[in-house]
Amino acid sequence: MTSLSTHRYNLDNLEALFREFLIVEKVAPITLKNYLSDLRHFFGWFVFFLHSKKHNILIDQKNENDLVSYINVDIVNAYKTYLESNALPVKTINRRLSTIRKFCTLCIKQGWMKENPAKKVINIVSSVPSSESSSQVVISKDPIKELLNEFCKDLTSQNLTSHEINLVQNDIDEFLTIINY
């Protein structure tokens, strides 16, 4: 088996394991589809990124846990930067980050990771487009976002660290992604 086919085989195994994990978690069919698509996108970027950095770590790996051991906070941050630099919608970027968090949860359950590096990477907070000025009336406000903003302000007033607040925000964002909000 060539190194490329070995590499593809390992990534296919990881995708199949992730699929089984999501099915057991009873995610909605559209969420399953999105998570698998996002994972394939991440794997494609991951391989390219490692090769571009002259890492040949994927060539002779035999086990899935060998591959995932290279996923760390720096890799997830680099992926986030890549997504942002390609001007993807904020919801797409956040969903893809949520996918990596969920995938790392699987890796922890398999014993391949001790902690979830993706949980240390915060989602992007969408900002109001500059074309909307404060003097304009916003016709359709998003009550969920307003509620979350108030909740975050409340967390800040409780003397929580920014890291603790980010963890809570990431959990909420992951939940909203799962329910397809």
C-alpha atoms as a printed R data frame, in Angstrom:
    type eleno elety resid chain resno       x      y      z
1   ATOM     1    CA   MET     A     1   0.000  0.000  0.000
2   ATOM     2    CA   THR     A     2   1.458  3.377 -0.921
3   ATOM     3    CA   SER     A     3   1.920  6.089  1.648
4   ATOM     4    CA   LEU     A     4  -0.891  8.105  0.060
5   ATOM     5    CA   SER     A     5  -3.334  5.211  0.183
6   ATOM     6    CA   THR     A     6  -2.285  4.410  3.779
7   ATOM     7    CA   HIS     A     7  -2.908  8.039  4.671
8   ATOM     8    CA   ARG     A     8  -6.334  8.039  2.972
9   ATOM     9    CA   TYR     A     9  -7.216  4.733  4.646
10  ATOM    10    CA   ASN     A    10  -6.483  6.160  8.091
11  ATOM    11    CA   LEU     A    11  -8.545  9.285  7.453
12  ATOM    12    CA   ASP     A    12 -11.413  7.181  6.112
13  ATOM    13    CA   ASN     A    13 -11.275  5.075  9.288
14  ATOM    14    CA   LEU     A    14 -11.459  8.227 11.402
15  ATOM    15    CA   GLU     A    15 -14.429  9.511  9.416
16  ATOM    16    CA   ALA     A    16 -16.245  6.174  9.824
17  ATOM    17    CA   LEU     A    17 -15.600  6.173 13.583
18  ATOM    18    CA   PHE     A    18 -16.822  9.773 13.817
19  ATOM    19    CA   ARG     A    19 -19.972  8.852 11.887
20  ATOM    20    CA   GLU     A    20 -20.705  5.993 14.295
21  ATOM    21    CA   PHE     A    21 -20.057  8.308 17.257
22  ATOM    22    CA   LEU     A    22 -22.500 10.913 15.912
23  ATOM    23    CA   ILE     A    23 -25.167  8.290 15.212
24  ATOM    24    CA   VAL     A    24 -24.878  7.007 18.786
25  ATOM    25    CA   GLU     A    25 -25.212 10.628 19.949
26  ATOM    26    CA   LYS     A    26 -28.439 10.782 17.887
27  ATOM    27    CA   VAL     A    27 -27.585 13.931 15.978
28  ATOM    28    CA   ALA     A    28 -30.048 15.112 13.364
29  ATOM    29    CA   PRO     A    29 -29.427 13.861  9.799
30  ATOM    30    CA   ILE     A    30 -28.483 17.346  8.549
31  ATOM    31    CA   THR     A    31 -26.082 17.768 11.469
32  ATOM    32    CA   LEU     A    32 -24.520 14.401 10.665
33  ATOM    33    CA   LYS     A    33 -24.096 15.418  7.027
34  ATOM    34    CA   ASN     A    34 -22.579 18.788  7.968
35  ATOM    35    CA   TYR     A    35 -20.227 17.344 10.582
36  ATOM    36    CA   LEU     A    36 -18.905 14.697  8.186
37  ATOM    37    CA   SER     A    37 -18.456 17.238  5.413
38  ATOM    38    CA   ASP     A    38 -16.691 19.605  7.811
39  ATOM    39    CA   LEU     A    39 -14.425 16.825  9.076
40  ATOM    40    CA   ARG     A    40 -13.414 15.920  5.506
41  ATOM    41    CA   HIS     A    41 -12.671 19.605  4.877
42  ATOM    42    CA   PHE     A    42 -10.530 19.792  8.009
43  ATOM    43    CA   PHE     A    43  -8.643 16.609  7.096
44  ATOM    44    CA   GLY     A    44  -7.933 17.962  3.607
45  ATOM    45    CA   TRP     A    45  -6.634 21.209  5.052
46  ATOM    46    CA   PHE     A    46  -4.725 19.355  7.800
47  ATOM    47    CA   VAL     A    47  -2.798 17.197  5.328
48  ATOM    48    CA   PHE     A    48  -2.007 20.176  3.103
49  ATOM    49    CA   PHE     A    49  -0.950 22.262  6.113
50  ATOM    50    CA   LEU     A    50   1.375 19.570  7.454
51  ATOM    51    CA   HIS     A    51   2.951 18.978  4.046
52  ATOM    52    CA   SER     A    52   3.376 22.718  3.468
53  ATOM    53    CA   LYS     A    53   5.213 22.954  6.778
54  ATOM    54    CA   LYS     A    54   7.447 20.078  5.659
55  ATOM    55    CA   HIS     A    55   5.973 17.657  8.187
56  ATOM    56    CA   ASN     A    56   6.064 14.131  6.831
57  ATOM    57    CA   ILE     A    57   4.319 12.699  9.864
58  ATOM    58    CA   LEU     A    58   1.364 11.282  7.959
59  ATOM    59    CA   ILE     A    59   3.351  9.172  5.564
60  ATOM    60    CA   ASP     A    60   3.940  6.016  7.597
61  ATOM    61    CA   GLN     A    61   1.332  6.281 10.334
62  ATOM    62    CA   LYS     A    62  -0.392  3.002 11.093
63  ATOM    63    CA   ASN     A    63  -2.938  4.012 13.740
64  ATOM    64    CA   GLU     A    64  -5.613  6.659 13.860
65  ATOM    65    CA   ASN     A    65  -4.382  7.850 17.252
66  ATOM    66    CA   ASP     A    66  -0.981  8.599 15.703
67  ATOM    67    CA   LEU     A    67  -2.685 10.982 13.285
68  ATOM    68    CA   VAL     A    68  -4.841 12.780 15.829
69  ATOM    69    CA   SER     A    69  -1.932 13.254 18.217
70  ATOM    70    CA   TYR     A    70  -0.798 16.090 15.947
71  ATOM    71    CA   ILE     A    71  -4.028 18.044 16.421
72  ATOM    72    CA   ASN     A    72  -3.346 20.771 18.966
73  ATOM    73    CA   VAL     A    73  -4.414 24.330 19.760
74  ATOM    74    CA   ASP     A    74  -1.949 25.793 17.243
75  ATOM    75    CA   ILE     A    75  -3.301 23.576 14.463
76  ATOM    76    CA   VAL     A    76  -6.929 24.471 15.270
77  ATOM    77    CA   ASN     A    77  -6.036 28.188 15.428
78  ATOM    78    CA   ALA     A    78  -4.234 27.924 12.076
79  ATOM    79    CA   TYR     A    79  -7.330 26.269 10.601
80  ATOM    80    CA   LYS     A    80  -9.548 29.014 12.004
81  ATOM    81    CA   THR     A    81  -7.235 31.642 10.495
82  ATOM    82    CA   TYR     A    82  -7.364 29.833  7.160
83  ATOM    83    CA   LEU     A    83 -11.173 29.800  7.239
84  ATOM    84    CA   GLU     A    84 -11.314 33.497  8.137
85  ATOM    85    CA   SER     A    85  -8.839 34.421  5.410
86  ATOM    86    CA   ASN     A    86 -11.127 32.783  2.854
87  ATOM    87    CA   ALA     A    87 -14.021 35.023  3.899
88  ATOM    88    CA   LEU     A    88 -16.366 32.193  4.801
89  ATOM    89    CA   PRO     A    89 -19.581 33.086  6.602
90  ATOM    90    CA   VAL     A    90 -19.190 33.288 10.377
91  ATOM    91    CA   LYS     A    91 -21.757 30.508 10.879
92  ATOM    92    CA   THR     A    92 -19.776 28.178  8.615
93  ATOM    93    CA   ILE     A    93 -16.509 28.894 10.424
94  ATOM    94    CA   ASN     A    94 -18.114 28.371 13.825
95  ATOM    95    CA   ARG     A    95 -19.799 25.166 12.675
96  ATOM    96    CA   ARG     A    96 -16.478 23.829 11.415
97  ATOM    97    CA   LEU     A    97 -14.842 24.677 14.743
98  ATOM    98    CA   SER     A    98 -17.716 22.916 16.482
99  ATOM    99    CA   THR     A    99 -17.056 19.869 14.306
100 ATOM   100    CA   ILE     A   100 -13.423 19.772 15.411
101 ATOM   101    CA   ARG     A   101 -14.521 20.087 19.049
102 ATOM   102    CA   LYS     A   102 -16.918 17.187 18.601
103 ATOM   103    CA   PHE     A   103 -14.290 15.122 16.782
104 ATOM   104    CA   CYS     A   104 -11.799 15.766 19.603
105 ATOM   105    CA   THR     A   105 -14.466 14.622 22.074
106 ATOM   106    CA   LEU     A   106 -14.525 11.314 20.192
107 ATOM   107    CA   CYS     A   107 -10.723 11.177 20.328
108 ATOM   108    CA   ILE     A   108 -10.810 11.674 24.108
109 ATOM   109    CA   LYS     A   109 -13.375  8.887 24.473
110 ATOM   110    CA   GLN     A   110 -11.123  6.631 22.382
111 ATOM   111    CA   GLY     A   111  -8.159  7.496 24.630
112 ATOM   112    CA   TRP     A   112  -6.239  9.186 21.811
113 ATOM   113    CA   MET     A   113  -6.270 12.623 23.473
114 ATOM   114    CA   LYS     A   114  -6.262 13.734 27.079
115 ATOM   115    CA   GLU     A   115  -7.941 17.098 26.510
116 ATOM   116    CA   ASN     A   116  -9.841 18.846 23.760
117 ATOM   117    CA   PRO     A   117  -7.525 21.417 22.131
118 ATOM   118    CA   ALA     A   118 -10.383 22.781 20.015
119 ATOM   119    CA   LYS     A   119 -12.238 23.940 23.135
120 ATOM   120    CA   LYS     A   120  -9.439 26.454 23.674
121 ATOM   121    CA   VAL     A   121 -10.202 28.120 20.341
122 ATOM   122    CA   ILE     A   122 -13.102 30.533 20.586
123 ATOM   123    CA   ASN     A   123 -15.763 31.003 17.963
124 ATOM   124    CA   ILE     A   124 -16.028 34.160 15.954
125 ATOM   125    CA   VAL     A   125 -18.559 36.633 17.236
126 ATOM   126    CA   SER     A   126 -20.418 38.119 14.312
127 ATOM   127    CA   SER     A   127 -20.491 41.853 14.266
128 ATOM   128    CA   VAL     A   128 -23.149 44.186 12.986
129 ATOM   129    CA   PRO     A   129 -22.345 45.234  9.411
130 ATOM   130    CA   SER     A   130 -20.945 48.741  9.185
131 ATOM   131    CA   SER     A   131 -23.800 49.742  6.852
132 ATOM   132    CA   GLU     A   132 -26.157 49.601  9.841
133 ATOM   133    CA   SER     A   133 -25.773 52.695 11.931
134 ATOM   134    CA   SER     A   134 -27.090 53.071 15.420
135 ATOM   135    CA   SER     A   135 -29.650 55.569 14.171
136 ATOM   136    CA   GLN     A   136 -31.292 52.991 11.931
137 ATOM   137    CA   VAL     A   137 -34.091 50.831 13.205
138 ATOM   138    CA   VAL     A   138 -33.305 47.145 13.030
139 ATOM   139    CA   ILE     A   139 -36.469 45.418 11.922
140 ATOM   140    CA   SER     A   140 -35.643 41.831 12.792
141 ATOM   141    CA   LYS     A   141 -33.602 41.461 15.936
142 ATOM   142    CA   ASP     A   142 -32.408 38.018 16.867
143 ATOM   143    CA   PRO     A   143 -33.780 37.339 20.352
144 ATOM   144    CA   ILE     A   144 -31.398 34.405 20.907
145 ATOM   145    CA   LYS     A   145 -28.322 36.530 20.165
146 ATOM   146    CA   GLU     A   146 -29.640 39.307 22.372
147 ATOM   147    CA   LEU     A   147 -30.222 36.843 25.186
148 ATOM   148    CA   LEU     A   148 -26.716 35.391 24.757
149 ATOM   149    CA   ASN     A   149 -25.177 38.871 24.805
150 ATOM   150    CA   GLU     A   150 -26.968 39.637 28.054
151 ATOM   151    CA   PHE     A   151 -25.881 36.283 29.475
152 ATOM   152    CA   CYS     A   152 -22.236 37.020 28.575
153 ATOM   153    CA   LYS     A   153 -22.464 40.443 30.227
154 ATOM   154    CA   ASP     A   154 -23.821 38.719 33.324
155 ATOM   155    CA   LEU     A   155 -20.928 36.230 33.286
156 ATOM   156    CA   THR     A   156 -18.481 39.126 33.149
157 ATOM   157    CA   SER     A   157 -20.118 40.729 36.172
158 ATOM   158    CA   GLN     A   158 -19.611 37.479 38.114
159 ATOM   159    CA   ASN     A   159 -15.831 37.948 38.054
160 ATOM   160    CA   LEU     A   160 -15.221 34.990 35.765
161 ATOM   161    CA   THR     A   161 -12.012 34.961 33.756
162 ATOM   162    CA   SER     A   162 -12.190 35.540 30.028
163 ATOM   163    CA   HIS     A   163 -11.080 31.919 29.554
164 ATOM   164    CA   GLU     A   164 -14.022 30.671 31.643
165 ATOM   165    CA   ILE     A   165 -16.421 32.903 29.731
166 ATOM   166    CA   ASN     A   166 -15.004 31.648 26.406
167 ATOM   167    CA   LEU     A   167 -15.523 28.051 27.504
168 ATOM   168    CA   VAL     A   168 -19.170 28.765 28.331
169 ATOM   169    CA   GLN     A   169 -19.631 30.615 25.023
170 ATOM   170    CA   ASN     A   170 -18.068 27.720 23.107
171 ATOM   171    CA   ASP     A   171 -20.405 25.247 24.798
172 ATOM   172    CA   ILE     A   172 -23.411 27.399 23.935
173 ATOM   173    CA   ASP     A   173 -22.224 27.854 20.340
174 ATOM   174    CA   GLU     A   174 -21.696 24.109 19.994
175 ATOM   175    CA   PHE     A   175 -25.206 23.480 21.326
176 ATOM   176    CA   LEU     A   176 -26.702 26.011 18.913
177 ATOM   177    CA   THR     A   177 -24.807 24.399 16.043
178 ATOM   178    CA   ILE     A   178 -26.097 20.982 17.013
179 ATOM   179    CA   ILE     A   179 -29.688 22.191 17.037
180 ATOM   180    CA   ASN     A   180 -29.016 23.948 13.726
181 ATOM   181    CA   TYR     A   181 -29.720 27.434 14.983
